[in-house]
Amino acid sequence: MRSEYEFDKMEARKNPYASRLKKQVTIRLGEDVIAYFKSMAAETGVPYQNLINLYLRDCALNKRKLSMSWG
């Protein structure tokens, strides 16, 4: 194996499996929700969209239900 590689000469390629991993959707979120996740992103260094995805995945895996009443 080489001791040095020239990464600046490498050609960028998209991940061929990316389209299978995530699906792009349009969703309307409250400004307060976006601000919350953006502040968490600043603290953790993880992009806020990834944090939202992680949170929703956790909800789905744990089968969380929304406890809200429309009264």
Buried (B, 14 or more C-beta within 10 A) or exposed (E): EEEEEEEEEEEEEEEEEEEEEEEEEEEEEEEEEEEBBBEBBEEEEEEBEEBBEEEEEEEEEEEEEEEEEEE
